[in-house]
Amino acid sequence: MSSFLQQVTNELYTRYGNQLSNCLLVFPNRRAGLFFSKYLNELVEQPTFSPEVLTINDLIKKWSPLMVEDNLALLCRLYKIYCSVCKSEETFDEFYHWGEMILGDFDDLDKYRVDAKHLFQNLADEKEIENIFDYLDEEQIEAIRSFWSTFNPEKLSEHQQQFVSVWESLFTIYSNLREELENEDLAYEGMASRLVVDKLEKKEIDIKYEKIIFAGFNALNKCEKDIFSCLKEREQAEFYWDYDKSYVKNPYHEAGLFMRDNLRRFPSPESQISFENIVADREPIEFISLSSEVGQAKFAHQYLKEYAEQKDVKLEETAVILADEELLLPVLNSIPKNVEHVNVTMGYPAKNTPVASLLGLIIDLQKGGRQQGSGFVFHHKQVLALLNHQYLNAINPELADRLAQQIIKSNWVHVNRVILVGDPVIEKLFIPLKSVEQVSSYLLDLLQAIYKNLDLDKEDEGRLDKIEREYIYHLFLAIKRLTGLLDQHKIEIKLDTFYRLLDKMIQSLSIPFEGEPLAGLQVMGILETRLLDFKKIIVLSMNEGKLPKTGTTNSFVPYHLRQGFGMPTIDHQDAIFAYYFYRLIQRPEEIKLLYSTQSDGIRTGEMSRFLYQLKYESVFKIEEKHPSHDIVITNAKPISIAKNERILKQLHEYCVSDKRSFSPSALNSYMGCNLRFYYRYLAGMKEPDTILEEIDPPMFGNLFHQAMEKLYEPYIGKTISKADLEGLRKNKKVQNKILEDAFKELYFNLDKEKSVEVTGRNRLIFNIILKFIDRLLKVDSEFAPFKMIAVEGRYKIQIPLKSDGRKVNIAGIIDRVDQVENTIRVIDYKTGAAELIFKDIESLFDSENKKRNKAAFQTLLYCLFYDMKHGEDLAISPNVYGLKSIFNPKFSCVLEQKEGRAKGVPVGSYLAYKQEFLDGFSDLLEEIFNPDIPFTQVEDVDVCRTCPYIEVCHR
């Protein structure tokens, strides 16, 4: 079946022959003109001049004496006029959004030749609306009356007052804008269209063409209708309409809403063109539901691969049509390798591009930057995100990685820009900006530098392909244009305003793609399909809300007034999309309509109303397909790691002197979950380093431990009296200095000589630790005098295995050892939960016991350390200083053995429990080294909730 454009070309060449060169062809879009030229070239038999081919917009620009200004420049002019008329101090970025709305309304107003003075007057107190609008029909007058009837002049609501005050200023703004533009020979599209119609009606435009042929139009604005009417009256125009009788003859079918009027006003000449293409005896249309948006692109891949292998239909006659333009990249990435050429003709949202994400990060970086002392710092989140961004990381990956690791290792919440050096582009990126001029120059230079750096190796497509270069180029032009216009119109804005304005511009910007329309697979949006026909089409995102697009058009003119004055409404938009869709499916031999069933956020997962119409109201045969993947949900298989030769060799390293040692924490980890023990201590799967913006519980404990170590360090080997402790409590300067040093070393990873400021919530934590230190000193004064034996003392012992006699290294650090009278106290500080009571020694080694007392096990092990190293006859008392209970007046720190409801027995001396503890401990080591006992998952899944290896275990 021939395409509509082919049939029109045949008709025109048959009628005019070589005289067609004296005609002007006008199409809705440029691509139709290219295909017309191609078809004409196939018909001509001898050299001849080609007729001129234009779009309707090009024709208006050709006939208009005024040059059409771009949207951003118009906004700048409108903003200045608005501020002058309304005496407003509104900032440009606040005005930007609704300024676009006003421009759109002015454009519609002129394209539909509305009397602006009548539209923008307050009719709330008018009694004779019929007399003012005698040129409108009764239905239009009623629409206007229905709107203004809600406005009582004597009792307006606050919102109505605001509306009327702005509404009455719009005519002055409109008039001033038109006057300013005319004085500079400029216009917006609607203004240019209106001027062309006025000139045509006054016969001031000299038409040199024998005929002007309009083909493929549908919804016409008032200016276009009047242009057509003027040329028709002069018998200088012909009209060819692309439609199907199935929906035009049905008075209720929305696809034929505008076409029925067009055929009545501007009938086509007699021709052989077929308008009965939607017939029953055609291949079925396939409806294909996919479970995700991107899944549609991946599924289309299968069809495209088949089409490329087939030779009966050229790929130029195959089109992938995207109702949702955001699917462009997934589609391009899903095109099979056997498709050599792809032509993309559509826009892609700039906000989804990598360069837009880069600019967004830069804006956030600058907003979060601040002066700190004599330097300037940026927040680590934006710094790390930029260093890891695909563009910057590709420039100097080694430097980017080294800087990122340094920031994480040093725990720099705020990063001083002086360390971000080593590459010109990176150095240029991290500079503080203080003015709009600086930002503009900075962004343009940065984009240029990135473009040049990434384009050095043209053979390496992975670094930056043509599409990404296009992104950078268009963002570069947009920023340059924005700053140029602000400067030209002398609009002064603050830095924050510029950032917001830039962000809004990126959100609304669409990057056009244009390729070779006559070669390869065609990828386009629904608007680009006008007047074109394909033999095979795949339409993606056939979902309600995507096709037709839903939502009200942004406008300051209310619906009823738009209806009353003949301006387009949301109803027009639905009818336009209905025509696009039905015209698209008129002639193809094979039609695949894909939609997503994914429902989240604003996506409903519902197929388009057009699909329902095809299913229940059309003559088409429909085949519905629901491709799915067989997903069988099974319980994850238990993980069991057998102790092979490699693992046994690793374990043996713990028996070799000075190589490796088990810590109390490692052994507690084994009893909690021996698979976690394997991951951490044998497989070496360490948790990734992260930056602590706020101090977490482990860091809190480390800071407290180090502060207490440094505070008591001068007293090692000495007896501490109550007076000494009272002196330490009063010496806040020493406490502050010791804690500040701990923060420098542990939290900031800085040398003691360097200065640092503890701010924000960390300052609160700093003060809390000081309170704990003060309270602990007060508690200690109740035991004074006592002799300080060791603080943070390192101990290492060896326990022989019963099976083979190998000695296992066990090492740890005891927080504190002191002597009160004839008792040695082994003390463990616990900043977290600390339970003093345990059932019996056996319970401390019971890995199945949820309430196993880890603190008691650890403290008794410390007692074993001290006993095996010193072997004194004095009583050794296991003590736990739990900070959560240290402010309790009945604070106790000695472990107690308690079973059931019986009264607890304090552990006066560890030596009474030594043999039983040592036996249990030996059995634990035997289990760890037993080659027949694998490492397995813990049965209690509650333990897994806080485990860093939960994803590895699939729990």
N, C-alpha and C positions, 0 to 999 in steps of 0.2 A: 504494500500500500504506500502510495506517495505521500510525503509530508505536505502539510498545508502550504508551507512556503514554496515547495517545489511546484505545487499546482498553481499558486499565484504567479510565480515566475513564468511558467508555461503560458498562462493566460495573457500576461502582459506582453510577452515576446511575440505571441501569435497576433495580438491586436496592433502593437506598435512597431514591431520589428526593430530596425536600426534607429527609428525615431524615438525609441525609449530613452536615448541619451539626452533628449530635450526635456525629460520629465524629472521630477524630484520624488524620491521614495522616502517616506517617513514611517519609522518603526518604533515600537515602545522601547527597545534596547539596542545597543550596538551589535551584540552578537547576531541578532536576526539579520542585520545588514551584511555581515560577513558571509552568512550562509546564502543570502540572496545573491551576492556577487559570485559565489561558488557555483550555484545552480545556473545562473545566467551564463557563466563562462562555459558550462557544459553544453549550452544551447547554440551559442553564436557560431557561425560558420566562417566568418571573415572578420578581419580587424575592425573594431568599432569603438567609439567612446562609451565608457560606462556611465550610466546615469548617476547623479549625485544622490547619496544616501545619508540621511540624518536621523537622529532621534527627535522626538517632539521638543525636548529641552534644548537640543542643539538648534532647532529651527527658531525657537523663541529668542535664543541668544543672538542668532544671525540677524533677525529682524529688529531686535531691540537696540536703541542707541545707547542704552546704559549697560555698564559691565556689572555682572552679578558678583557681589561681595561674598566672601566666605562667612560661615556661621559665627566663628569666634570673633572676627572683626566687627560683625553686626552686633554681637553681645556687648562688646566694649562701648560702641556708640550708644546702644540702647541704655546701658547702665548710666552713662553720664547724663543722658536726657532724663531718665527716670529720677535720678538724684536731684536734678535741677527743677523739674516740674513738681515733684512731691516733697521737696525740701528734706530728703531722707539722708541719714548717715549710715545706711546699711552698707556692709562691706561687700566687695565684689563676689566673694565666694558664697555669701548668703543669698545674693541676688542671682547667682549663676543658674540654679535649677529652674526657678520660676521665670527667669529671664528667657530661657529657652522655650518655656511654655508660651510666653507672650509673643515671641518671634514666630512660633508655630501658628499661633492664632492670627497674627497679622498676615502671615503667608496664606493661610486658608481664606481669610477675609478677602484678600485681593484676588486669589485664584477663583473664588466663587462670586466675585464682583458684588460684594455686600456693601451697602451704604454704611460706612464706619460711623458717621454721625448719628444715624438712627440706632445702630447696634449698641453703641456705648453711652446711651443716655438713660437716665433714671426714669423709668416709666411707672414707678410705684403710685404716683398720684395722677397719672394720665387717665382721662375719662373717655377719650376718643381715639383708642389705638387703631380702630378701623380707618379713621381719616388719615393718620400718619402713614399707615402701611397699606394704602389702597392698591399698591402694585403687587401685593402678596395675595395668595389664595386664602380661602377661609380656614383651611387646615393649618396653614402656617401661622395665621393670626391667632388662632386658638392656642397653639403651642406657646407663643410669646405671652399671651394673656395668662396662661396657666402658671408660668414662672413668676411673673410680677404680682400676681394676685396674692402671693404669700407675704408680700412686703406691705405692712401697714405703715404709712408715712408717719403716723403719730406714735407708733410703738414698735420701733425696730429693735431687734435683739442686738447684742454686742457684735456677734459674727456678721449679722446683716449690715450693721453700721460700717464695719471694717470693709466689707465687700463693696458697698455703695461708694465709700470714699475713694477706694482705688479704682473702681469701675468708671467713675465720672472723670478720672484723670487719664484714662487710657486713650481717649480720642485725641487729647492734646499731645500725648506721647507719640501716638501713631502719626499725627500730622507733622510734628517736629522731626521725627525720624525720616519720613519721606522727603521732607524739605531739605534736610541736611544731605541725604544721599543724592537727591537730584542735583544739588549745587555742585557735587563732586562727580557727576555722571556715573553714579553707582546705583545699585538696586539689589533687592533680594528677589528670589524666583517669582513669587506671586506678584510683586510690584512690576517686574519686567513683563510678565504675562499680561497683566491688565493694560499696560501701556501699549503692547503689541496689538491687543484687541481694539483698543481705542483708535489706533492708527489705521488698522485694517478697515474699521467701520467708516472712517473718514477718507478712505482710499488714499492714504498718505504713503503706503508701502507699494513699491513697484515690484510686481511679480513677473519675473523673466521666464518662468517655466511654462511649457505648453500645458502640462498637467501636474498637479501634486497628488500623489497616490498615498493614501493612509492605509496601513494594513496591520491587523492584529491587535487593535486597541479594545479596551473593555470599559472600565470605569473612567469617565471623563469629568473633569471639573468644568465649571461654568465658562472659564476662559477658553478651554479647549473646544467646548461645544460651540462657542461663538466664533472661534476661528474656523471650525469646520463649516458653520452656517454661512459665514461671509464668502468663503471660497466656493461653497456649493451654489450660492445665489449667482456668483459670477461664472458658474459652470467651469471652474478651474480645478475641481477636486473630484477624486474617485475614492470609494471606500470599500475595503475588503475586510470582512469580519470572520474571525476564527471561532466557530462554535459548533454545537451539535443540536439537532432538532429535539432530541430527547429531553433536554432541560430547558430549551428556549420556549417550546410550545406548552410546557407545564407552567401555568401562571403562578404556582406556589413554590417553584423550585428556586432557591436563592442564587444558584449559579448563573441563572439567566436574568437576574434582576436588572442589570444595566444593559445587557445585550438586547433585550426586548425593546427598550427605548431607543437604542442606537439604530436598530434595523428600521424602526419606524421613521426616525428623523433623517437618517442618512443611508438610504437603501443602496445595496451593491449593484453593479451592472450585471447583466446576464452572464453566467459563466458555467463551466463544467465541473466546478469544485464540488466535492461531495461533503454534505453536512449530515450524513446518516452513518456514522461510524461506530456508535455504541449499539451493537447488535448482539443478539443472544448466542449466535453460533461462533463464539470466539473461545480461545483457550481460557480456562478458569483463572481468576485472579487469586493469588495466594496471600492469605493473611498469616503472618508468622509472629507469634508472641515469644519474646525473649525475657529472661529473668533480670536483665540489667541493661542500662543505657549503653555501656561500652560493648556488651555482648552482641548488640546489633551489628556493630562494625566488624567484629570477629566472625559473625555468621555470614555477613555479606561477602567475606573473603572466599568462602566455598563457591558461591555462584560466580564470582569474578574469575576464579581459577578455571572453572568450566567454560565460561564464555571466551576466555583467551585461548583455550585449546580448540574451540570450535572455529570453523572457517566460514560457516554460512552467513554469519553476521559480523561486520567489522566492529571493532571496539569504539570507533567514532560514533556508532549508532547505539551505543550502550551508555546509560547515564545512572550515576548514583546521586540521588537527590536528598539533601539534608534539610528536614524541617527544623532541626536544632543545629545551629551553626557551630555550637561548642563540640560537636562530634567530628569536626573536620580532622583534627590530628589523629584521633583513634582510627578514623577511616583511612587516612594516608598511610598510617603505620600498618594497616591490615591489608593493603593492596598486595596481591601475590607477585612473585618475582617474574612470572611470565607475562605480566603486563608492562610493556616497555615504556609507553608514553601515557602520561596523565595530565589532563588539563583541568586546572582549578579555576573556577570563575565564581567567586563569592567573597564575602567579608568574613574575617575571623576576629573575635573579640580580643582587643589588645590586653585586657585584664587577665587573660589566661596564658599569656606568653611568659617565658622565662625572664625576659628583660623587664617586664612589668613587675614581676616578683622582686627583681633586683632593686628597682626604683622604690618599691614599697619598703623594702628592708632599709634602704638608704635614708628614706624619710623618717622611719622609726629610729634609726641610729642617731640622726641629727636631733630629733625631738628628745631622745633620752640622754644626750650628751650634756655634760655640765663641767663647770670650773671646779677644780679641787686643789686647793693650795695654789701653787704656781703652775700647775699642769692642767690638762684637760682630759677628762675620762669619758668613755662610752660604756654602756651596759653590755655585759658579756654575752647576753642572748643574741643581740643584733650582730655583735662582732663575730661570734662563732658561726651564726647563720650566713653571714657574708663570706667568711673564709671558706665555708663549705659549699657556697653557691657554685653551680656548674660552670659559670663563666669565669669567675675569679679563680676557682680551684684549677681550671684548665690552664691558666696563665703560668702559675708557678706552684704546682701541687705540693712539692717538697716543703717550700716555705710556708704555705698555707697550713699544712699538717703540723709543722714544727711549732708555729705560733699558736695553733689551737691546743696542742698538747701542753704547751707552756702555760697557757691561761688556765686550763683545767687543773694541771698539777699544782699551780700556785694558788688555786682557788680565788682568782681575781673576779669578784662580783662586778667591780668596775675596772675597766682596762685603760691604763694610761696610754695615750696615743704614741708616746715616745718609743714604745717597744714594738709598734706595728711598722717595722721598716724592713728593707731588704729587697724590695721590688718597686719600681716607679709607679706602677698602677695601684698597688696596695697602699703605698705611701700617699698617693693622690686621693685615695678613697677615704682614709681616716684623718680628715682635717676638719676642724670646727668651722661652721659657717655662721655668719652674723648678719647677712643682708641678702635681699632677693637677687641682687646682681651677682653676688658670690655664688649663690645656689645655682643660678642659671649657667654661669660659666663653668662651674664645677661639674654639673651633670653632663653638659655637652662635651667637655674635655674627657670625662670619664668614659662616656659611651664611645667616643672616637677612639680612645686608647684601647678599650676592650675589643672593639671592632677590628682594629689593626692587629692586635696581638693574636686574636683568634683566627684571623684570616691569613696568617703567615704560611701555613701549610695547607694549601688548597686541596691536596690529595687526601688529606685526613678528614673525611666527611664526618667522623664521629665528633670532631671538635666544634664545628659550626657549619651546618649545611645552609643551602640557599634560603630556606624558609626562615631560619633564625637570623640571618643577616638582614632579611626583609623586616623582621620585628624591630631590630635595633635601629635601622634606617628610619622607619616611620615614627618611632618614639623620639628619635633625634629631631626630626622635622617638626613634630608636634611641640616639643619644648621650645625649640627655636622660634616657632611661630607665636607661641603664647607670650614669651618674654618680649618679642619684637612688638607685638600689639600693645602690651602693657606700657611699654616705653613710648610708642607712637602716640597713644591716647593719654599719656601722662596719668595713668591710674596708679596711685601709690597704695601699696598693700603691705601688710606686715608679713613677717617670715612664716608664721603659722598659717596665715591666709593663703600664701603661695603654695604651701604644702598641701592644704586641703583642695585648692584649686587644681593643682597638678593631679591629685588623686582622682578628683571628679572627672577630669579630662581623660585620664587613662581608662576609667570605668566606662565612659561613653564612646571611646574611640574604637573604630573597626578597621582592621588592616585588610585592604583589598588584595585579592590574588587574581592575576590575569595571565593566561597562558595562550597556547595555540589552539583555538577552538576547532580547527579542522582536522586535528590529529589526536589519536589516543582516546583513552577512557575519559568520559566527561564527568566531573564532580562539581556540583553546583547547589545553590540554595533554591528554594521554591520560586522566588521572584525572578531568578535568572532563566527559568524554563519558558517564559512567555514566548509564544510564536514558534517554539522549537518542538520537533517531534523526534522520538527515538523508537527503535524497534524493541529494545529491552530496557526496562527501568527497574531500579531498586530504590524504594523510598524508605528512609529511616525516620524514626520518631513520629510515627503515625499515632500520636497520643493526643488526647484532649488537652488543650492548653498549649500544645506545640503547633498543631494544625487543626483548626484555625488557632492562631494566637489569641489568648483571652486577656482580659484586663482592659480597663478603660484607657482611652487615649488621654495623655496629660494635656489639659487645656484649662484656660481661665474662663472660657465661655461655657456656661452650663448647657447640659444636654438639650433642654427645651428651647433655648435660644438658638443653638446650632440647628435644631430641627426647624424652627420658625424661619430662620434666615437662609435655609437651604445649604448650610455648611455640612460637611461629612460628620457622621456619628459612628458609634461602635457597630451599629447595624450594617453600615457600609463596609466596614472592615471584614465582617463575617462573609458578606456576599462576595467580596473581592477574592478572599481565599478559597471560597467554594468554587468560583470560576477557575482559578488557577489549577485547582486539583482536578476538576472534571475535564478541563481542557487537556491536562497532562495525560489522562488515561484514555483519551479518545481513540488514538491510533496504534499504540504499542502492541506488539504481538505477544509479549511476555511481561507480566507485571508482578512484582514482589513487593508487598507492603509490610514492613516490619514495625513492630511497636514493643515498648517495654512494659512489663508488668510490675516493675519495681515501684514500690510506694514508700516514699519517705520525704520529709520536709514538705515542699510545695508540689512534689510529684504525686499524682493520684494513681498512676499505674493503670489508667482506664484508656481503652482505645478510642480513637477519634470518632466524633459523630458521623464523619464522612464514611467510615467503615461500616457503621450501623446502617447508614442510608444504602450503601452498596449491598449490604447483606439482606435487607428487608424490602427495599423499594426499587432496586435496579434489575435489569435483565441479565446482568453478569452472573456467571457461575462462580461460586466462591469455594475455595478449599482452605480450610483453617488448619494450620500446623502449630504444634506446641512442642518444639524440640526441647528435650531436657536431658540432664545427665543423671545416670543412675547413682544416687548417693546412698550408700549404706552406712548408717550410723552404728558403729560397733564400739564397745568399750576398748579403750587403749590397752594393748597387751602389757602386762606387768614387765617392768625393766629389771633385769638381773644381770649383774656384771660378774662373770666368773674371774677368779684370781689366776690369771694366766701367768706365763713366765715373766712378761714385762712388768705386771703389777707386783708380783712377788719380789722382783728385783728392786722395784721402787720401795717396797716395804722394808727390804733388807737395808736400805740406806739409813733407816731410822735406828739401825743397830750398829752402824759404823761410827766410831768416835768422831766428834766434831763435824759430822756431816749434816744430819737433820734430826730434829727432835719433835716429839708430840707435845703440844701445849695443853693445859687444862681445857681451854676453849675447844680445841680440836677433838678431845676425848668426849666432851659434853655433846659436841656436834654428832659424833659417831653414835652415841646412845640415843640422840634425838631422831636421827635418820642416817643410817650408814651409807646410803646412796649419795646423800648430800656431802658426807665426809669424803667420799670417793671423788666427786666432781671437784670439790674445793682443794683437797690436799694431795690427790694423786693424779687426777686428770688436768689439774692446773687451770680450771675454768674460773677465772677470777671475775668478779663483777666489774663492769666498766666504770672508769672514773667519771665523776660528775662534779659540777660546781655547786657548792652548798651556799645558796643565797641566805639561808637562815640555818642556824646551828641545829643539827639533828641530835637525837639522844646519844649515839656513840661519840660524836664530837664533844657534846656536853660533858660526858664522863671523862674523856681524855683531858679536857681543859682543867676539870676539877682535880684529877689525879696529879697532873703536872704541877698545879699550883700548890697542892699540899706537899708534894715532894720537895719543891724548892723552899717552902716555908720551914719545913722541919730539917732540911739537909744540914744546916749549921750545927744542929744539936746531936748529930749521930755520935754515939759513944758517950754522951753526956746525960746527966740527970736533969729533967725538966721539972721546974717547980710551978706552983700555982701563980707565983709572981711573973715567971717567964711567960706563961700562957696569957696572963692578963695584959702584959706588955705587948705581946703579939696582937691581941685583940684591939688594943688602942692604936697600934701603928698602922693606920689605914694607908699611909703612903707606901709602905713596904708591900702590903697586900695588893694594892693597885698595880704596883710595878711588876710584881711576880705574875699576876694574871695577864697584864698587857703583854709581857714577854711570851706567855703561853699562847695567847692569841696570835702573836706574830709568827711563832714557830709552827704551831699546829694548824691554825685556820688559814692564815695568809701565806704560809711558807716563805717568810721573809727572815732576813738576818736581824739579830737583836738591835744592831746599830741603826737600822732604818726605822723611821717614824711611821705610825699608822693610826688611823682614826676609827674607833669602833663606834658605829652609828646605828640608828634605827632600832629594830627589834633585837639586834645583836647587843646593843647597849643595855637593853632590859635584861637579857640573859647574863651579861657581864655582872650586873648588879645582883642578880639572883645568886650567882656563884659566890659572890662576896658574902651574901647572907648565910649561905651554907658553910662557908669557911669560918665565919664568926661563930655560928652555932656549934660546929665541930670543936672549935677551940674551947668553947664553954663546957661542952660535954667532957672533953679531955681533962679539964681542970678538976673535975670530980674524981678522977683517978690519980691525979698528981699527988705526990711526986712519982714519976716513973722514968726509967732509963730508956732512951731511944737507941735501939740496937741497929735497925736498918730501915731505910725508906726506898721503895721501888728496887729492892734487892733482887738480883738475878740468881736463880738457883737451877742446878742441873743434877739429876740423879739417873741411875741406871737400874732397871728392874729386870731380873733374868726371867726368860721364858722357861716354864717347866718342861716343855716338849723337847727343846734342843739346847738349852743353856745360853742362847744368844741374849745379850743384854740390850734392852730397849731404852733409848734415850728419851727422857721426859724432862722438859724444861719449862720454866715459867718465871714470872715476876711477882713477888709478894709486895702488895702495896705498903705494908708496914709491919715491923716486928718491934715490940717494946717489952719491957719487964716491969711488972707491978708487984712489988715485994718478991715472993718466991715463985711467981707465975710468969711464964713467957706467953705474951699475947701475940698470936698471928692474926693480923687484921686485914680484911678485904673490904674496900669501899665499894658500895653498890649504889649507883645513881638511879638505877631502875628498881624494879620490884625485888625485894629480898625477904625470903621466908626463913625464919630461924629454926622452925620445928621440922624434924624429920622422924619417920616411923622407926626405922632401924637401918643398919648399915646395908643390909641386903637391898632395901628399897632404893638406895642411891645408885645401884647398878641395874635397876629394872627398867629397861628401855620401853616396855609396854605401859609403864605407869605414867599417866598424864600429869600427875602431880609430883613427879620425881623432883627432889630439891637439888637443883643444879648448883645453887650458891653453897649449900652444905657440902656437896661433893668437892667443889673447887677449893673450899677453905680447908677441908680435911686433907686434901692432897697437898696444899701449901704446908700444913703441919708436918706431913710426911717429908716434904722437901727439907724443912728446917731440922727435923729430927735426924734424918740420914746424914745431914752435913755437919751438925754440931754434936749430936748424941748426948745432950745434957740430961741430968737426972731431974731437972726442974719440971714442974707440971707445964704442959703446953696447951694453952686454951685457944680454941678456934672462935674467932670473933668476926661478925659481919656488921659493918656500919651502913645500915640502910638509910639513905638520905631522905627517903619518903616518910620515914617515921622519926627522924632525928629531932623534930620539934615537939614530939610527944613527951609530956612530963615524965611518963613512966618508960622512957626509952631504955631498951635492952639490946645488947649486942652479942651475947653469948649464945651459941647453938644449944638447942634443947632436943632431947630425944623424948618423944611422946607417942603413945599408941592408944588409939581410941579416945575414951573420955578420961583416961588416967591423967594424973598431974605430970607435967613435963619435968624431966630431970636435966638440969644444966650439965653440959659437957665440961666438967671441971678440968679434966686433962685428956688430951687426945690419946695418950699412951694406953688408956683402958680399952680403946677401940682399935688400936694399931694393928694387931694381928688379923682381926676380922676384916678390916679395911684393906690390908695388904693382900689377903687372900682373894677378896672380891676384885681388887685391882688387877691381880695377876691373871685371874680368869678372863677379865675384859681384854687384856693384851693377847691372851691365847686365842680368843675369838677373832681378833683383828688379823692375826698372823696365820690363822688356820686356812690352808689352801682349799679346803673343801667347803668353806662357808662363803657364798658369794655376797656381793653388795646388792641389797634389794631396797625397794621403796618401803617407806613406812606405811602401815595400814591405816592409821588415823589421818584422814585427809585434812583435818583441821590444822594439822602441823604445817601443811603445804601452803597455807594462805599467805604467809609472809616469806616464803622461800624464794630466793632469787632464781632458782632453777626450775620453777613451776612449769614454764613453757617447754623446757627440755623433757620433762617427765609427762607432759600432756595431762596434767591433773586439772 
